[in-house]
Amino acid sequence: MIDWNLFWPFMLAAVVLVIMPGPDMILIITLGTRHGKAAGVAAAAGVAAGLAVHILITVLGLSALVHKFPAVYQGLKWLGVIYLVYLAISSFRADPEPPTGEVSDTKVLRKPVLASFRSAAITNILNPKVILFNLAFLPQFTNPGLGHVPQQLAILGLVLVIVDFAIDGPIGYLSGMFGSRIAETSNNYSRRINNVAGTIFLCLAGWLATT
């Protein structure tokens, strides 16, 4: 089991960390504003899924490889940079989306949602900083005296994923609502959003590459 004396400080730390603006939140807001409420929530789910992968890596003890072997860290880092640049180029080249209410094809509507989930998940998974953060953060709230440290890490990690989605999900929804409200009936607005999204993706790529 877990040490309940450490659990509540962990909960407070988890909420504070998730609320603090960072690359994941910026990505969720960008995708929600660009594609709508469902896409914003899907992006939040993608970030949570990526975080769950990092938790699994930590529980299995594989995160130490990133710490011990700089080449692994650099490889993940530059894959993340390349993927963000790809998202930026895709945004700049994307055709303007039709005004809200004009698209009735379920498959067409589903694409931005799945794409948002995939983009957020891959971006999070390819950020080695998240791996190192979990490696340093989660063990602080385990009690080796209780035994079963991997199980404690898994429980804390699951709670962190739930807290992350519980906060980021509504943020993604509100971002989509905001985007829908300010949307115009012309394609000019969609084009501007695509350009802004592309610029943000490039900035995130630059941040990941230089930090």
C-alpha positions as CSV (number, residue, x, y, z in Angstrom):
1,M,0.0,0.0,0.0
2,I,1.0,3.6,0.2
3,D,1.9,5.9,3.0
4,W,-1.1,8.2,3.6
5,N,1.0,10.7,5.4
6,L,2.8,11.2,2.1
7,F,-0.2,10.8,-0.1
8,W,-1.9,14.1,0.7
9,P,1.2,16.2,0.2
10,F,1.6,14.3,-3.1
11,M,-2.0,15.3,-4.1
12,L,-1.4,18.9,-3.3
13,A,1.9,18.9,-5.3
14,A,0.2,17.1,-8.2
15,V,-2.6,19.7,-8.5
16,V,-0.1,22.6,-8.3
17,L,2.1,21.0,-11.0
18,V,-0.8,20.3,-13.4
19,I,-2.3,23.8,-12.9
20,M,1.1,25.5,-13.7
21,P,1.1,26.4,-17.4
22,G,3.5,24.4,-19.4
23,P,4.1,22.9,-22.9
24,D,1.3,20.3,-22.5
25,M,-1.3,22.9,-21.4
26,I,-0.3,25.2,-24.3
27,L,-0.7,22.3,-26.7
28,I,-4.1,21.4,-25.3
29,I,-5.3,25.0,-25.6
30,T,-4.0,25.3,-29.1
31,L,-5.6,22.2,-30.4
32,G,-8.9,22.9,-28.6
33,T,-9.1,26.5,-30.0
34,R,-8.2,25.2,-33.4
35,H,-10.5,22.2,-33.7
36,G,-13.2,22.6,-31.0
37,K,-14.3,21.3,-27.7
38,A,-14.1,17.6,-28.4
39,A,-10.6,18.0,-29.8
40,G,-9.5,19.9,-26.7
41,V,-10.7,17.1,-24.4
42,A,-9.1,14.6,-26.7
43,A,-5.8,16.4,-26.5
44,A,-6.1,16.4,-22.7
45,A,-6.7,12.6,-22.9
46,G,-3.7,12.3,-25.2
47,V,-1.5,14.1,-22.7
48,A,-2.8,11.8,-19.9
49,A,-2.1,8.8,-22.0
50,G,1.4,9.9,-22.7
51,L,1.9,10.5,-19.0
52,A,0.6,7.0,-18.3
53,V,3.3,5.6,-20.6
54,H,5.9,7.6,-18.7
55,I,4.6,6.3,-15.4
56,L,4.8,2.7,-16.7
57,I,8.4,3.4,-17.8
58,T,9.2,4.7,-14.2
59,V,7.5,1.7,-12.5
60,L,9.5,-0.7,-14.7
61,G,12.7,1.1,-13.8
62,L,13.4,2.0,-17.5
63,S,13.5,5.7,-16.8
64,A,17.0,5.3,-15.4
65,L,18.2,4.6,-18.9
66,V,17.4,8.2,-19.9
67,H,19.4,9.4,-16.9
68,K,22.4,7.1,-17.4
69,F,22.7,7.2,-21.2
70,P,22.6,10.8,-22.6
71,A,22.2,9.4,-26.2
72,V,18.8,8.0,-25.2
73,Y,17.8,11.4,-23.8
74,Q,19.0,13.2,-26.9
75,G,17.3,10.8,-29.3
76,L,13.9,11.2,-27.6
77,K,14.4,14.9,-27.4
78,W,15.2,15.4,-31.1
79,L,12.4,13.0,-32.2
80,G,10.1,15.3,-30.2
81,V,11.5,18.4,-31.9
82,I,11.1,16.9,-35.3
83,Y,7.5,15.9,-34.5
84,L,6.6,19.4,-33.3
85,V,8.1,20.9,-36.5
86,Y,6.0,18.4,-38.5
87,L,2.9,19.6,-36.7
88,A,3.9,23.2,-37.4
89,I,4.3,22.6,-41.1
90,S,1.0,20.7,-41.2
91,S,-0.7,23.6,-39.5
92,F,0.7,26.1,-41.9
93,R,-0.3,24.0,-44.9
94,A,-3.7,22.9,-43.6
95,D,-6.8,23.9,-45.6
96,P,-9.2,26.2,-43.8
97,E,-11.8,24.3,-42.0
98,P,-15.5,24.9,-42.9
99,P,-17.5,27.1,-40.5
100,T,-19.2,25.4,-37.5
101,G,-22.4,23.6,-38.5
102,E,-21.5,23.1,-42.2
103,V,-19.9,19.7,-41.8
104,S,-22.2,16.8,-41.3
105,D,-19.9,13.9,-42.2
106,T,-19.1,12.0,-39.0
107,K,-15.8,10.7,-40.3
108,V,-14.7,14.2,-41.1
109,L,-15.7,15.4,-37.7
110,R,-13.9,12.5,-36.0
111,K,-10.5,13.2,-37.7
112,P,-9.5,16.4,-35.7
113,V,-10.5,14.6,-32.5
114,L,-8.3,11.5,-33.2
115,A,-5.5,13.7,-34.6
116,S,-5.6,15.9,-31.5
117,F,-5.3,12.9,-29.2
118,R,-2.5,11.4,-31.3
119,S,-0.6,14.7,-31.5
120,A,-0.8,15.3,-27.7
121,A,0.1,11.8,-26.8
122,I,3.1,11.5,-29.1
123,T,4.4,15.0,-28.1
124,N,4.2,14.1,-24.4
125,I,5.8,10.6,-24.9
126,L,8.7,12.1,-26.9
127,N,9.5,14.7,-24.2
128,P,12.3,13.1,-22.1
129,K,12.0,15.8,-19.5
130,V,8.7,14.2,-18.4
131,I,10.6,10.9,-17.9
132,L,13.3,12.6,-15.7
133,F,10.6,14.5,-13.8
134,N,8.7,11.4,-12.9
135,L,12.0,9.7,-11.9
136,A,12.7,12.5,-9.5
137,F,9.2,13.4,-8.4
138,L,7.3,10.1,-7.7
139,P,9.9,8.3,-5.5
140,Q,9.8,11.2,-3.0
141,F,6.3,10.1,-1.9
142,T,7.0,6.4,-1.5
143,N,7.9,4.7,1.7
144,P,10.4,1.9,1.2
145,G,9.6,0.7,4.7
146,L,6.2,-0.4,3.5
147,G,7.7,-2.5,0.8
148,H,6.3,-3.0,-2.8
149,V,7.8,0.3,-4.0
150,P,6.9,-0.3,-7.7
151,Q,3.3,-0.8,-6.6
152,Q,3.4,2.5,-4.7
153,L,4.8,4.2,-7.8
154,A,2.0,2.7,-9.9
155,I,-0.7,3.9,-7.5
156,L,0.8,7.4,-7.3
157,G,1.3,7.5,-11.0
158,L,-2.4,6.5,-11.6
159,V,-3.5,9.3,-9.3
160,L,-1.3,11.8,-11.1
161,V,-2.8,10.7,-14.5
162,I,-6.4,11.2,-13.1
163,V,-5.5,14.6,-11.6
164,D,-3.9,15.6,-14.9
165,F,-7.0,14.8,-17.0
166,A,-9.4,16.1,-14.4
167,I,-7.8,19.5,-14.7
168,D,-6.7,19.5,-18.4
169,G,-9.9,18.1,-19.7
170,P,-12.1,21.1,-18.7
171,I,-9.3,23.4,-20.0
172,G,-9.4,21.7,-23.4
173,Y,-13.2,21.9,-23.4
174,L,-13.2,25.6,-22.5
175,S,-10.6,26.3,-25.1
176,G,-12.8,24.7,-27.8
177,M,-15.8,26.7,-26.5
178,F,-13.7,29.9,-26.7
179,G,-12.6,29.0,-30.3
180,S,-16.2,28.4,-31.4
181,R,-17.4,31.6,-29.9
182,I,-14.8,33.8,-31.7
183,A,-15.0,31.9,-34.9
184,E,-16.3,33.8,-37.9
185,T,-18.3,32.3,-40.8
186,S,-15.4,32.9,-43.2
187,N,-12.3,30.9,-43.8
188,N,-10.1,33.8,-42.8
189,Y,-10.5,32.9,-39.1
190,S,-9.6,29.3,-39.7
191,R,-6.5,30.3,-41.6
192,R,-5.4,32.6,-38.8
193,I,-5.8,29.9,-36.2
194,N,-3.8,27.5,-38.3
195,N,-1.0,30.0,-38.6
196,V,-1.0,30.8,-34.9
197,A,-1.1,27.0,-34.1
198,G,1.9,26.5,-36.4
199,T,3.8,29.3,-34.8
200,I,3.1,27.9,-31.3
201,F,4.3,24.4,-32.4
202,L,7.5,25.9,-33.7
203,C,8.0,27.8,-30.4
204,L,7.5,24.5,-28.5
205,A,10.0,22.8,-30.8
206,G,12.5,25.6,-30.2
207,W,11.9,25.3,-26.4
208,L,12.5,21.5,-26.4
209,A,15.6,21.9,-28.6
210,T,17.3,24.5,-26.5
211,T,16.5,23.5,-22.9
